[in-house]
Amino acid sequence: MNRRRLADLLEAVRSGELAVGEALDLLRDLPYAELFAAVSDLHPQLRYNALGRTLVLQSERVAEKDGTLVIVTAGTADLPVAEEAFEMANLLGARVERINDVGVAGTHRLVPHLPVLRRARALIVVAGMEGALVSLVAGLVDSPVIAVPTSVGYGASFGGLAALLGMLNSCAGGVGVVNIDNGYGAACLAALIMRS
């Protein structure tokens, strides 16, 4: 951690130039804010996905799996978890298509994607709030659906617990649920499904 930068930050808070909330946001990333730039210089094939919070170095390409894995998000707030799943699925050899921002608050956005959804060998559905998108998608396809609750949401989402419980209670067949924000685990499960 850069002591001078930390001292400047604290001084800005004391003088009133910087709000406490803004300082907290800066402090959250301070210990490693410059780490990804430094690490990326270590190897030319190192890839950092800031949205998915992943750092990938793939030494050799894994044989591509049969079929397509489709990753679906309910809203844009679910993208970091979906990106984590995307990066891991790529590492494991999955051919991935993404469909974003098609949550149940606007089901008309999902309808144009039905051909892609129905061609998928497996699907990962990432949703916060009440997690209802999983039941909708699973009711429209005949492939396994891996549900990933996210910790985003407002009101009574309880850090993803509402979505987790909603997904666990889905009445649609073929749904498996991983833990809150576990894009990594969802991608690993999808790769196993696609290998069989």
C-alpha beads as a LAMMPS data file, in Angstrom:
LAMMPS data file: protein, C-alpha beads

196 atoms
195 bonds

1 atom types
1 bond types

-500.0 500.0 xlo xhi
-500.0 500.0 ylo yhi
-500.0 500.0 zlo zhi

Masses

1 110.0

Atoms # bond

1 1 1 0.000 0.000 0.000
2 1 1 1.277 3.440 -0.906
3 1 1 1.613 5.352 2.396
4 1 1 1.750 8.748 0.668
5 1 1 -1.465 8.067 -1.250
6 1 1 -3.193 6.934 1.945
7 1 1 -2.056 10.038 3.819
8 1 1 -3.328 12.275 0.991
9 1 1 -6.671 10.498 1.057
10 1 1 -7.060 10.930 4.818
11 1 1 -6.055 14.583 4.600
12 1 1 -8.704 15.162 1.878
13 1 1 -11.354 13.700 4.194
14 1 1 -10.192 15.832 7.125
15 1 1 -10.241 19.026 5.041
16 1 1 -13.695 18.251 3.657
17 1 1 -12.519 17.948 0.030
18 1 1 -13.596 14.300 -0.026
19 1 1 -16.713 12.744 1.464
20 1 1 -16.293 9.774 3.792
21 1 1 -18.292 7.525 1.441
22 1 1 -16.064 8.398 -1.507
23 1 1 -12.986 7.739 0.598
24 1 1 -14.345 4.328 1.569
25 1 1 -14.849 3.466 -2.106
26 1 1 -11.252 4.464 -2.861
27 1 1 -9.906 2.584 0.150
28 1 1 -11.668 -0.606 -0.898
29 1 1 -9.418 -0.900 -3.951
30 1 1 -6.348 0.913 -2.683
31 1 1 -4.256 -2.123 -1.678
32 1 1 -4.415 -3.624 -5.158
33 1 1 -5.612 -0.862 -7.498
34 1 1 -2.337 -0.855 -9.423
35 1 1 -1.781 -4.616 -9.154
36 1 1 -3.552 -5.605 -12.460
37 1 1 -1.489 -3.195 -14.521
38 1 1 1.702 -4.546 -12.930
39 1 1 0.645 -8.177 -13.321
40 1 1 -0.395 -7.787 -16.951
41 1 1 3.182 -6.828 -17.812
42 1 1 4.373 -10.227 -16.543
43 1 1 2.981 -12.251 -19.448
44 1 1 1.715 -11.129 -22.871
45 1 1 -1.198 -13.615 -22.847
46 1 1 -2.504 -12.629 -19.425
47 1 1 -6.081 -11.367 -19.737
48 1 1 -7.853 -9.314 -17.096
49 1 1 -11.636 -9.016 -17.184
50 1 1 -12.396 -6.079 -14.905
51 1 1 -16.153 -6.621 -14.963
52 1 1 -15.843 -10.317 -14.115
53 1 1 -12.990 -9.655 -11.667
54 1 1 -10.955 -12.430 -13.276
55 1 1 -7.351 -12.790 -14.313
56 1 1 -6.733 -15.542 -16.865
57 1 1 -3.581 -17.129 -18.229
58 1 1 -4.411 -20.028 -20.487
59 1 1 -1.343 -22.056 -21.421
60 1 1 -3.130 -24.328 -23.884
61 1 1 -6.578 -24.477 -25.441
62 1 1 -8.900 -27.113 -24.020
63 1 1 -10.781 -29.217 -26.578
64 1 1 -14.052 -27.491 -27.355
65 1 1 -17.176 -29.080 -25.905
66 1 1 -20.071 -30.169 -28.099
67 1 1 -22.952 -27.737 -28.248
68 1 1 -23.342 -24.246 -26.918
69 1 1 -23.545 -22.921 -23.392
70 1 1 -25.821 -19.901 -23.106
71 1 1 -25.331 -17.469 -20.222
72 1 1 -28.407 -15.351 -19.511
73 1 1 -28.622 -12.363 -17.167
74 1 1 -31.730 -10.789 -15.723
75 1 1 -30.213 -7.311 -15.446
76 1 1 -27.008 -5.408 -16.019
77 1 1 -26.184 -5.585 -12.302
78 1 1 -25.780 -9.358 -12.757
79 1 1 -23.011 -8.950 -15.363
80 1 1 -19.987 -9.322 -13.040
81 1 1 -21.097 -12.813 -11.976
82 1 1 -21.996 -13.711 -15.575
83 1 1 -18.573 -12.544 -16.769
84 1 1 -16.885 -14.715 -14.153
85 1 1 -18.884 -17.681 -15.485
86 1 1 -18.024 -16.721 -19.063
87 1 1 -14.284 -16.632 -18.410
88 1 1 -14.302 -19.983 -16.601
89 1 1 -16.501 -21.634 -19.234
90 1 1 -14.110 -20.463 -21.947
91 1 1 -11.177 -21.925 -20.041
92 1 1 -13.007 -25.240 -19.842
93 1 1 -13.631 -25.325 -23.593
94 1 1 -17.265 -24.246 -23.814
95 1 1 -18.565 -22.336 -26.794
96 1 1 -20.513 -19.542 -25.073
97 1 1 -23.285 -17.242 -26.214
98 1 1 -24.530 -14.454 -23.962
99 1 1 -27.981 -12.954 -23.591
100 1 1 -28.075 -9.987 -21.234
101 1 1 -30.722 -7.896 -19.518
102 1 1 -33.810 -10.042 -20.184
103 1 1 -35.311 -10.191 -16.697
104 1 1 -38.935 -10.874 -15.870
105 1 1 -39.727 -7.187 -15.483
106 1 1 -39.775 -7.159 -19.301
107 1 1 -40.348 -10.702 -20.571
108 1 1 -40.827 -9.357 -24.093
109 1 1 -37.010 -8.941 -24.170
110 1 1 -36.554 -12.713 -23.787
111 1 1 -38.889 -13.835 -26.592
112 1 1 -36.588 -12.929 -29.534
113 1 1 -33.874 -15.128 -27.995
114 1 1 -35.961 -18.314 -27.816
115 1 1 -34.188 -20.006 -30.777
116 1 1 -30.785 -19.513 -29.118
117 1 1 -32.091 -20.653 -25.729
118 1 1 -33.642 -23.790 -27.205
119 1 1 -30.462 -24.742 -29.113
120 1 1 -28.319 -24.582 -25.974
121 1 1 -26.836 -27.770 -24.568
122 1 1 -26.818 -26.125 -21.118
123 1 1 -27.736 -22.717 -19.744
124 1 1 -26.507 -20.585 -16.888
125 1 1 -29.104 -18.082 -15.684
126 1 1 -27.796 -15.291 -13.460
127 1 1 -30.354 -13.226 -11.557
128 1 1 -30.726 -11.203 -8.393
129 1 1 -33.865 -9.841 -6.753
130 1 1 -36.324 -12.773 -6.531
131 1 1 -34.524 -14.968 -9.108
132 1 1 -37.683 -15.563 -11.146
133 1 1 -35.916 -15.573 -14.515
134 1 1 -34.663 -19.098 -13.826
135 1 1 -38.169 -20.582 -13.695
136 1 1 -39.193 -18.717 -16.823
137 1 1 -36.173 -19.886 -18.842
138 1 1 -36.315 -23.464 -17.540
139 1 1 -39.979 -23.637 -18.491
140 1 1 -39.103 -22.733 -22.091
141 1 1 -36.188 -25.105 -22.732
142 1 1 -35.442 -28.796 -22.384
143 1 1 -31.766 -28.453 -21.434
144 1 1 -30.265 -28.264 -17.931
145 1 1 -30.417 -24.814 -16.360
146 1 1 -27.840 -23.791 -13.781
147 1 1 -29.217 -21.026 -11.586
148 1 1 -26.862 -18.441 -10.091
149 1 1 -28.395 -16.054 -7.554
150 1 1 -26.597 -12.739 -7.235
151 1 1 -26.193 -10.517 -4.219
152 1 1 -27.489 -7.453 -6.067
153 1 1 -30.949 -6.096 -5.526
154 1 1 -32.861 -3.767 -3.297
155 1 1 -35.680 -4.041 -0.825
156 1 1 -35.969 -7.533 0.626
157 1 1 -33.301 -9.208 -1.516
158 1 1 -31.165 -9.825 1.604
159 1 1 -27.849 -9.936 -0.258
160 1 1 -29.009 -12.652 -2.655
161 1 1 -30.840 -14.844 -0.163
162 1 1 -34.236 -14.070 -1.714
163 1 1 -32.968 -15.063 -5.175
164 1 1 -31.327 -18.201 -3.786
165 1 1 -34.524 -19.322 -2.064
166 1 1 -36.615 -18.472 -5.127
167 1 1 -34.333 -20.552 -7.335
168 1 1 -34.295 -23.468 -4.917
169 1 1 -38.099 -23.371 -4.920
170 1 1 -38.427 -23.305 -8.712
171 1 1 -41.159 -25.613 -9.958
172 1 1 -39.549 -25.862 -13.400
173 1 1 -37.736 -29.123 -14.095
174 1 1 -34.037 -29.407 -14.833
175 1 1 -32.833 -26.593 -12.565
176 1 1 -29.694 -26.887 -10.452
177 1 1 -28.685 -24.054 -8.132
178 1 1 -25.215 -22.910 -7.078
179 1 1 -24.406 -20.500 -4.272
180 1 1 -24.815 -16.732 -4.354
181 1 1 -22.441 -15.013 -6.836
182 1 1 -20.835 -18.346 -7.784
183 1 1 -20.260 -17.871 -11.506
184 1 1 -17.158 -20.039 -11.228
185 1 1 -19.081 -23.016 -9.834
186 1 1 -21.834 -22.621 -12.431
187 1 1 -19.288 -22.723 -15.270
188 1 1 -17.611 -25.828 -13.821
189 1 1 -20.968 -27.602 -13.586
190 1 1 -21.923 -26.525 -17.113
191 1 1 -18.636 -27.884 -18.491
192 1 1 -19.309 -31.250 -16.817
193 1 1 -22.822 -31.360 -18.248
194 1 1 -21.530 -30.545 -21.726
195 1 1 -18.816 -33.200 -21.488
196 1 1 -21.292 -36.003 -20.824

Bonds

1 1 1 2
2 1 2 3
3 1 3 4
4 1 4 5
5 1 5 6
6 1 6 7
7 1 7 8
8 1 8 9
9 1 9 10
10 1 10 11
11 1 11 12
12 1 12 13
13 1 13 14
14 1 14 15
15 1 15 16
16 1 16 17
17 1 17 18
18 1 18 19
19 1 19 20
20 1 20 21
21 1 21 22
22 1 22 23
23 1 23 24
24 1 24 25
25 1 25 26
26 1 26 27
27 1 27 28
28 1 28 29
29 1 29 30
30 1 30 31
31 1 31 32
32 1 32 33
33 1 33 34
34 1 34 35
35 1 35 36
36 1 36 37
37 1 37 38
38 1 38 39
39 1 39 40
40 1 40 41
41 1 41 42
42 1 42 43
43 1 43 44
44 1 44 45
45 1 45 46
46 1 46 47
47 1 47 48
48 1 48 49
49 1 49 50
50 1 50 51
51 1 51 52
52 1 52 53
53 1 53 54
54 1 54 55
55 1 55 56
56 1 56 57
57 1 57 58
58 1 58 59
59 1 59 60
60 1 60 61
61 1 61 62
62 1 62 63
63 1 63 64
64 1 64 65
65 1 65 66
66 1 66 67
67 1 67 68
68 1 68 69
69 1 69 70
70 1 70 71
71 1 71 72
72 1 72 73
73 1 73 74
74 1 74 75
75 1 75 76
76 1 76 77
77 1 77 78
78 1 78 79
79 1 79 80
80 1 80 81
81 1 81 82
82 1 82 83
83 1 83 84
84 1 84 85
85 1 85 86
86 1 86 87
87 1 87 88
88 1 88 89
89 1 89 90
90 1 90 91
91 1 91 92
92 1 92 93
93 1 93 94
94 1 94 95
95 1 95 96
96 1 96 97
97 1 97 98
98 1 98 99
99 1 99 100
100 1 100 101
101 1 101 102
102 1 102 103
103 1 103 104
104 1 104 105
105 1 105 106
106 1 106 107
107 1 107 108
108 1 108 109
109 1 109 110
110 1 110 111
111 1 111 112
112 1 112 113
113 1 113 114
114 1 114 115
115 1 115 116
116 1 116 117
117 1 117 118
118 1 118 119
119 1 119 120
120 1 120 121
121 1 121 122
122 1 122 123
123 1 123 124
124 1 124 125
125 1 125 126
126 1 126 127
127 1 127 128
128 1 128 129
129 1 129 130
130 1 130 131
131 1 131 132
132 1 132 133
133 1 133 134
134 1 134 135
135 1 135 136
136 1 136 137
137 1 137 138
138 1 138 139
139 1 139 140
140 1 140 141
141 1 141 142
142 1 142 143
143 1 143 144
144 1 144 145
145 1 145 146
146 1 146 147
147 1 147 148
148 1 148 149
149 1 149 150
150 1 150 151
151 1 151 152
152 1 152 153
153 1 153 154
154 1 154 155
155 1 155 156
156 1 156 157
157 1 157 158
158 1 158 159
159 1 159 160
160 1 160 161
161 1 161 162
162 1 162 163
163 1 163 164
164 1 164 165
165 1 165 166
166 1 166 167
167 1 167 168
168 1 168 169
169 1 169 170
170 1 170 171
171 1 171 172
172 1 172 173
173 1 173 174
174 1 174 175
175 1 175 176
176 1 176 177
177 1 177 178
178 1 178 179
179 1 179 180
180 1 180 181
181 1 181 182
182 1 182 183
183 1 183 184
184 1 184 185
185 1 185 186
186 1 186 187
187 1 187 188
188 1 188 189
189 1 189 190
190 1 190 191
191 1 191 192
192 1 192 193
193 1 193 194
194 1 194 195
195 1 195 196
